[in-house]
Amino acid sequence: MQSTRPGRVAANDGKFKDEQAWGKACFEDLERRELGEPATTSWSTDFLVREGESREELGKWLRNRAVPWKRRRRLIQVVTDTFPCGGWLHKIGRRATAECELCRRIQERSGRSGQDRVPVESIGHIQSAGCAGQSEAVTAAHNKCIRGLMSDIQVNGRKKSHLTVLTMEEEHTIGTLWKQDGCDAICSREELWHAAKDAEMLIPLQQGEGEPDALESQYEERFWKRRLDGIAIDTVGKKCYLIEFKRTRDRRHSYEERAREVARRQYKSLLSGLRVVEQQKGWKVEQLVFVGGTCGSVNVETFNQNLKLLEVPESKWNHIRRRMARRLLEEQDTVLRAYFAQKYDTTSECGGEGSNVAEPQGLAHVGRDVYA
């Protein structure tokens, strides 16, 4: 038998002599290969032993007796893939189908019953905007996470920094942003559309937006209606950072890479246009994607890189990251309580008249370890 190159490298490194170091190296290698099966004994173990993902905050949350037991139990169920959603109940024979009950109800209410396929009621589905019944609760969770992060960045930024976050209170469309002070310093609306037009018109219009021979005005209208989670501008140093936040299921190790790719595709035309402006006017333009896992995953390395670019002092990085991980855990539980509230409670609704989201009942986290 001839030794392989990876085998010779491993032998030279000597990692195999230490059981823990060798086990870690093997685990990381198997995860990167994505063989369709756990690198350890189960997907839950893979999730828990993965390093650099702020797991210490998950441990603190589970050990904290100030957090109501029902909430800690729900987190354990999600991590161990035993949360009692429709998919799991069908798997163990407690439900006839795995269809999402909330999506089915809304289809019946709108008279489309039987016309559209009902998605599987998985834990990932009910925590995504793809669930018709959960979309408002999921959107609210996303907004709370990004608004909290933007606030932390603004409060903890360097005092002498010229970088200003323009979208502190809420998301803004690209069109609205380019009417504000600051963005017009990069380029005018006309210049931006001219630079982004070719890339935007390569993206097909969605069904109902126009015919195959759609006019340029339809593509332009769609371009200006896109929303940004955040944008930070330094008019002195000529720096512009497009900030995007993705809250996603973090079961697999590739969760962050997939979310970042979605963000890149989502704003491809805007980035393309700003790259042209960057070359013409000497601005530095970059997209910063913050990815948060529903179970509190925050990658330490990429999170710190983003904070460094946003001119946050290094001494504040861990504090902001821990707050972000805790916020993600709280919002996941809020979304799960909204799911139970809709499924079993038909008397209380939130979100205004006509809302499909039932108000989650129970103690609310008001800060630190205080619940009311």
N, C-alpha and C positions, 0 to 999 in steps of 0.2 A: 504493500500500500504506500502510495506517495503522499507526502504531507501537502496540504493545501496552503495557499498564501495566508488566508486568515488564521489557519492553524499555527503557522510559523510566527505570525505577528503576536498571537496570544501567548505562545511559548516564550517569546522574547520579553513580552511585557511582564510575564510572571503572575498575571491576575489569577490564573487557575490554582495557584498555591493557597489563596485565601478564599474560603468558601463563600463568604458574603460578597466580596468584590466580584468573584467569578459569576455568582448567581445574578448579581445586578447587571453585569455585562450581557449575560445570556438573555435576561428578561428584556432589556432594551433592544437587543438585536431582533428577538422574536416579535416584539411589538412593531418595529419598523417594517418587518416583512409582511405584516397583515395577512396571515395565513387563513383567516376566517374562523379561528378558534382562539381561546384564551392563551396568553403566553404563560400563565400560571395555572392554578387549578380551576379558576372561574373568572368571569368578567368582573365580578365584584372585587376579587383579590387584586386583579390588574389595576383597577381604579384606586384602591386604597394604598398600594405600595408604590404608585407612581410618584416620583419626587419632583420638587420644584413647582407644585401646583397649589400651594397654600393649604395643604391638608391639615396643618396644625390648627387652622381656624375651625374646620369641621370637627376636629377632636374636642376643641374647647366648647363648641356649641353643644355637642352631645353630653359633655360632662357637666355643663352648667345647669344646676338645679333651679335656677331662676327661670329657665326656659320651660314652659309647661310640658309635661311628659308626652302628651299627645303629639306635640310638634316634633319632639325628638324621635318618637316612635315612627312618625311618618317619614322622617329623613332616613332612618334605618331601613324602612321598607323600600324606599326608592333606591338606596345604595345596593341593597341585596336583591333587587328585582322582584320583590314580593308585594309591591303596592297593589291594593285590590281594585285595579281598574278593569275594564271589560276584557282586555286581552289576557290578563293573568287569570281572571276568574274563568274564562273560557278554557284556558290551558289546563286548569285543574278540574274541569268538569262541572263548575258551578253556574255556568251560563251557557245558553244554547248557541249563541254567536259571539264573535269578538267585535261586532260593530259598535261604533261610538254612539252611545245613547243620546248624548246632547246634540250631535249632528243630525241624528235621525229625527229627533223631536222638532228641530228647526225646519227640516225638510217637510215634515208633515204639516207644520204650522203654515208654511208658505205654499202648500199645495203641490210640492215637487216630489212627494213620496214615491219611490220606485223609479224615478227618472235618473237620479244620480247615484253613483256608487257611494256607499257609506264607508268612511275610513275605519280602520281598526282602532279601537280605543286603547292605545298604548300609553305609557307614561310620557313618552316623548310627544305624542299627539296632543294630549290634554294640556301640555305646557307650551304649546306653540300656537301662533295665530292661525294655523291651518285648521284648528278646531273651531267650528262656527259658534259654538256655545261659549268658548273660552277666549275668543279673540280680544274682547274688551279688557278682561282681567290680565291677559298676557301683555297687551300693549301698555296698560297702566304699570305693570311690573318693570317693563323695559324702560319706560319714561322715568320712573322713580330711581332706577339704578343709574342712568346716565346723568340725570339732574344732580343726584348726590355726588357723583364723581366730578362733574364740572364745578360744583360748588367747592369741593375739597381742593381741586387744582387751583382755583382762583384764590381761595383763602391762604393756601400754603405756598403760593408762587413767590419767587424772589421779589423783594421790595423794589429793586431798581430795574426790574424787567420791563421791556417795552411791549411784551406780548399781551394781547387782550383777547379774551374769549367773548365773542359777539353773541353767542346763543346760550345765555345762562338760564333763562326762564323756560324756554320751550324750543321745539324744533322750528326751523324756518325753511321755507322753500328757497331754492336758488334765486328765483326771481325777486323775492322779498329781500334777501341778503344783499343783492347787488343794487338795492335802492338805499341801503344804509351807508352811514359814514364808515369808511375803512375799506370795504370791498372794491369801491370804485377807484381806490388808489392803486389797485393791482391792474385793472383795465376797465374799460367801459362795457356795458351790456352788449353793445354791438360787436366789440372786439372779441368778447368771450364767445358769443354765438358763432361768429365767423370762424373762430379757431376750433370750436367743438362740433360744428355742423356735420362734417364728413363722418366722424365716428358715431354721432347720434343717429344718423340716417341709415347706418348699417344695422341698427337694432330694430327688429321687426315690431310693428305696432301690434298691441294685443287685440284680440277679437273684440269688435265693437268700437275700436278707436278710429277705424278708417278703412278704406278700400285698398287693394293692392297698389293702386296708382295714387296713393295719398299725397297731399300737398306738403311742401316744406313747412308751412305754418303749423301743421299738426304735430310734426316732430319737434318744432321749436316750443310749442305750447307744453308738450310733455317734458321737455328738458327743463323749462323754468319751474315746473310744478314739483320736481324732485325735492325731497326734504333731506336736510343734513342734520345729524345729531348735534354737531358742533363745528365751529370754525374758529381758529385762533390766528390773529394777524399781528405782525410786528412791522409797522410802516417805516420804522427807522432802519431796522436791519433787513428789510424786504424779505420777510419770511411769512409763509402762509401754510397752515396745517389744517387739513380737512379731517375732522374727528368723527369716527363712526364707532358705535357700540353694538355688539352682537351678544345677545343672551341666548345660549344654546345648550342642548343636551351634551353632557361631558363624559359619557360612558367610555368612549374610545379615546385613545391617545391623540388621534388626528382631529379632534373637535375644533381646536384653534385654527389649524391650517385650513379646514373646510370653511369655517366662518370668515376667515380673512379673504379667501378666494371669492366668496359671495359678495363681500363688500367691494372688492376690486371690480368685479363685473358690474355691480350696481351703479358705480360712479365712473365707469370707464370713459365715457364721453367727456365728462367734466374734467377729469384728470388729463385727458388727451388735450383738451383745449387749454388748460392752465400750463401744461408743459410747453406749448407753443409760446404762450405769453412769457413763461419763465426764460426761454431762450432770447426772446426779443427785448425784455425789459429788466433782466437780471434778478428776478425774484426766485427764491427757493420755495418750491411747492412740494408738499409730501402728504400722503394720506396716513393717518395714524389710526389703527384699528385696535380698539380695546375689546377683548373677548372675555366674557364671563360665563362660566359653566353654571347650570341650574343648581348643582350640588356644591356650589361655592368654589369651583376651580378658578384660580387666577394664576396664569403662568408668571412666575417671578421675573424671569429674564426679559420677556417682551414688555411686560407692564413697566418695569424700571426703565427700559429704553425709551418708551413713550413719555414717561414723566421727565426724563432727562431732556428730551427735545422740547418739552413744554416749559423748561426752565424752572422745575420744582427742585428745591434743595434735596440732596441725597438723604439728609437726616430725616426727611418727611416721607420717603418712599414706603417704608414698611408700614407706617401708620395709615397711610391712604389705602394701601393694598389690603390691610386687615379689615378696614372699614368696608371696602368693596366686597370682600369675601363674605362678611357678616350680612351685608345688605342683600347679596344674592341668596343666601340661605333663608333670610326672612321673606323675601319676595317669592321664593319657590313655595314656601308654606302658605303664603297668602293665596297664590294661584290654586294650590291643592284644596284649600278650604273653600274657595269659590266653586271649585268643581263639585265638592260634596254638597255645598249649599244649593247649587242648581239641581243636583241629582235628587236630593231628598227634601228640600225646603222650597215650597212654591209660594210662600207668603211674603217674603222680603226680597226686594230688588233694589239695585243701586245703578247709577249711571244715567239717571234721568228718565223721563217718560219714553216708553218704547224700548228700554234697555233689556237685553236678554241675560244680563249678569246678575246673579243673586248675591246679596251682600254676605261675605263670610262672617260667621259669628265667632265670638271668643275673645280672649285677651289680645290686645294689640301692643306691639313693641313700640315704646315711646322714647327709647334711648338707653344706651349702656345695658344694664340688666334689669330695666324697669318695664313691667307690663301692666296695662290697665284696661 
